[in-house]
Amino acid sequence: MASITNRSFGRGNSITKTFADLVGRLAAWHDMKTTRNQLSKLSDRHLEDLGLVRSDIEQVARNRYTGR
């Protein structure tokens, strides 16, 4: 009879955690880049409709925008 467990076996767990952390960082970097690129393509008028100015783009992309 087979059994399934979620127990870690030595070092394998830390390697998996490190890999998952790397994948998460790459995904966050990609999201930030995509957000920055898409907002940069908008006109100043469209940014104003969103309540933003061009200098806010980096803060929005880094998810650190607090508004005005």
C-alpha positions as CSV (number, residue, x, y, z in Angstrom):
1,M,0.0,0.0,0.0
2,A,1.4,3.4,-1.0
3,S,1.2,6.4,1.3
4,I,1.7,10.1,0.6
5,T,3.3,12.5,3.1
6,N,4.1,16.1,3.2
7,R,7.1,15.7,5.5
8,S,10.4,17.2,4.3
9,F,13.4,15.0,3.8
10,G,16.6,16.8,4.8
11,R,18.1,19.4,2.4
12,G,15.5,18.9,-0.3
13,N,13.1,21.2,1.4
14,S,15.5,24.1,1.5
15,I,16.4,23.7,-2.2
16,T,12.7,23.7,-3.0
17,K,12.1,26.8,-0.9
18,T,15.1,28.5,-2.6
19,F,13.8,27.6,-6.1
20,A,10.3,28.8,-5.2
21,D,11.7,32.1,-3.9
22,L,13.7,32.6,-7.1
23,V,10.6,31.9,-9.2
24,G,8.6,34.4,-7.1
25,R,11.3,37.1,-7.5
26,L,11.4,36.6,-11.2
27,A,7.6,36.8,-11.4
28,A,7.6,40.0,-9.3
29,W,10.3,41.5,-11.5
30,H,8.3,40.7,-14.7
31,D,5.1,42.2,-13.3
32,M,7.0,45.4,-12.3
33,K,8.5,45.6,-15.8
34,T,5.2,45.0,-17.5
35,T,3.4,47.6,-15.3
36,R,6.1,50.2,-15.9
37,N,6.1,49.6,-19.7
38,Q,2.3,49.7,-20.0
39,L,1.9,52.9,-17.9
40,S,4.8,54.6,-19.8
41,K,2.8,54.1,-23.0
42,L,-0.1,56.1,-21.7
43,S,-0.5,59.8,-22.5
44,D,-0.3,62.3,-19.8
45,R,-4.1,62.8,-20.2
46,H,-4.8,59.1,-19.6
47,L,-2.5,59.0,-16.6
48,E,-4.4,62.0,-15.2
49,D,-7.6,60.1,-15.7
50,L,-6.1,57.4,-13.4
51,G,-5.0,60.0,-10.9
52,L,-1.4,59.7,-11.8
53,V,1.4,61.8,-13.2
54,R,4.4,60.4,-15.1
55,S,6.7,60.6,-12.0
56,D,4.3,58.2,-10.2
57,I,4.9,55.3,-12.6
58,E,8.0,53.9,-10.8
59,Q,6.3,54.0,-7.5
60,V,3.2,52.2,-8.9
61,A,5.4,49.6,-10.6
62,R,7.2,48.9,-7.4
63,N,3.8,48.7,-5.5
64,R,4.9,51.6,-3.3
65,Y,2.5,54.2,-4.5
66,T,0.6,55.8,-1.6
67,G,-1.4,58.4,-3.6
68,R,-1.5,62.1,-3.0
